Amino acid sequence: MKRFFKFILKLVIWFIVITVVWVVAYKFVPVPYTPLMAIRSYNGGENYETKHQWKSMDGISAYLQLAVICAEDQNFMAHNGFDYDAIEKAYKKNQAGKKLRGASTISQQTAKNVFLWPERSWFRKGMEVYFTFLIETLWSKERILEVYLNSIEMGDSVFGAEAAAQYWFNKNAKNLLKREAAAIAAILPNPRKYRASPASAYIEKRTSWIVQQMRYYGTFTLEERKEDEWTKI
């Protein structure tokens, strides 16, 4: 029994060491590939082609940076990785038998997309909490958003801002206009079903709502960016 507990303790220690080193590494280097990309590629067959190109934050339109925050997580700058008010509201709605509602923050989505796999289970959710805590502790908010914008699915076989901008609007991510950025943000709840261009009536309506939220949000600054970089928003 004593040997067993020692073995478990060693496993836990090695797990913590490896995952911390992994997270620290991604603080500095681009994320080349994610588990979801691998799963989509495997399920897509031999003709499947992953569209993905890493871009640093200054290569991504400030409109898109703001659009995803307004669409997905308006408290991103204020929370520590978990939006407890949103979690409580989602829980109450789900308990009332209404349409299932999620409460994942951008930090949680980043942890899930970069380090984990898509599955609804308590174990996977627990791992998501662990990795969310790590990236919120070891990365800046700017780095979390940068990795998020480079790793999330933004269309069928399309991952990241640069690939999405090229796929939907035939331009670089840096040159996306406000409504184009909002259209990409609008499809994030189900990027394999919805289209940013040409958009359905539902996506057009959601895009308009996001643009409106961007106006309400006002001048947006990340902790490590200069305010004058955001004055055009």
ChimeraX attribute file (.defattr): number of C-alpha atoms within 10 A of each C-alpha:
attribute: neighborCount
match mode: 1-to-1
recipient: residues
	/A:1	6
	/A:2	7
	/A:3	8
	/A:4	9
	/A:5	10
	/A:6	11
	/A:7	12
	/A:8	12
	/A:9	12
	/A:10	12
	/A:11	12
	/A:12	12
	/A:13	11
	/A:14	12
	/A:15	12
	/A:16	13
	/A:17	11
	/A:18	12
	/A:19	15
	/A:20	15
	/A:21	12
	/A:22	12
	/A:23	18
	/A:24	15
	/A:25	12
	/A:26	17
	/A:27	17
	/A:28	10
	/A:29	9
	/A:30	16
	/A:31	16
	/A:32	12
	/A:33	17
	/A:34	17
	/A:35	15
	/A:36	20
	/A:37	23
	/A:38	13
	/A:39	12
	/A:40	15
	/A:41	16
	/A:42	11
	/A:43	10
	/A:44	13
	/A:45	9
	/A:46	8
	/A:47	7
	/A:48	13
	/A:49	14
	/A:50	17
	/A:51	19
	/A:52	21
	/A:53	18
	/A:54	21
	/A:55	20
	/A:56	14
	/A:57	18
	/A:58	12
	/A:59	14
	/A:60	22
	/A:61	21
	/A:62	24
	/A:63	24
	/A:64	26
	/A:65	22
	/A:66	27
	/A:67	29
	/A:68	24
	/A:69	21
	/A:70	23
	/A:71	21
	/A:72	19
	/A:73	18
	/A:74	19
	/A:75	16
	/A:76	18
	/A:77	15
	/A:78	10
	/A:79	14
	/A:80	17
	/A:81	25
	/A:82	21
	/A:83	19
	/A:84	13
	/A:85	10
	/A:86	17
	/A:87	16
	/A:88	12
	/A:89	14
	/A:90	19
	/A:91	15
	/A:92	13
	/A:93	15
	/A:94	14
	/A:95	11
	/A:96	10
	/A:97	8
	/A:98	10
	/A:99	10
	/A:100	11
	/A:101	14
	/A:102	13
	/A:103	18
	/A:104	18
	/A:105	24
	/A:106	25
	/A:107	27
	/A:108	24
	/A:109	19
	/A:110	25
	/A:111	27
	/A:112	25
	/A:113	22
	/A:114	23
	/A:115	18
	/A:116	18
	/A:117	17
	/A:118	12
	/A:119	10
	/A:120	8
	/A:121	8
	/A:122	9
	/A:123	10
	/A:124	15
	/A:125	16
	/A:126	11
	/A:127	15
	/A:128	22
	/A:129	17
	/A:130	15
	/A:131	24
	/A:132	25
	/A:133	17
	/A:134	17
	/A:135	24
	/A:136	19
	/A:137	12
	/A:138	16
	/A:139	16
	/A:140	15
	/A:141	21
	/A:142	17
	/A:143	20
	/A:144	21
	/A:145	21
	/A:146	22
	/A:147	25
	/A:148	24
	/A:149	25
	/A:150	27
	/A:151	27
	/A:152	23
	/A:153	26
	/A:154	31
	/A:155	23
	/A:156	18
	/A:157	19
	/A:158	25
	/A:159	25
	/A:160	23
	/A:161	32
	/A:162	28
	/A:163	26
	/A:164	27
	/A:165	25
	/A:166	15
	/A:167	17
	/A:168	18
	/A:169	19
	/A:170	12
	/A:171	14
	/A:172	18
	/A:173	25
	/A:174	19
	/A:175	18
	/A:176	23
	/A:177	15
	/A:178	19
	/A:179	17
	/A:180	21
	/A:181	28
	/A:182	31
	/A:183	28
	/A:184	28
	/A:185	26
	/A:186	30
	/A:187	23
	/A:188	20
	/A:189	13
	/A:190	13
	/A:191	20
	/A:192	14
	/A:193	10
	/A:194	20
	/A:195	21
	/A:196	26
	/A:197	14
	/A:198	12
	/A:199	16
	/A:200	12
	/A:201	9
	/A:202	11
	/A:203	21
	/A:204	19
	/A:205	13
	/A:206	18
	/A:207	26
	/A:208	15
	/A:209	16
	/A:210	26
	/A:211	23
	/A:212	14
	/A:213	18
	/A:214	23
	/A:215	13
	/A:216	10
	/A:217	15
	/A:218	12
	/A:219	15
	/A:220	18
	/A:221	17
	/A:222	15
	/A:223	11
	/A:224	10
	/A:225	12
	/A:226	10
	/A:227	12
	/A:228	9
	/A:229	13
	/A:230	16
	/A:231	12
	/A:232	8
	/A:233	14
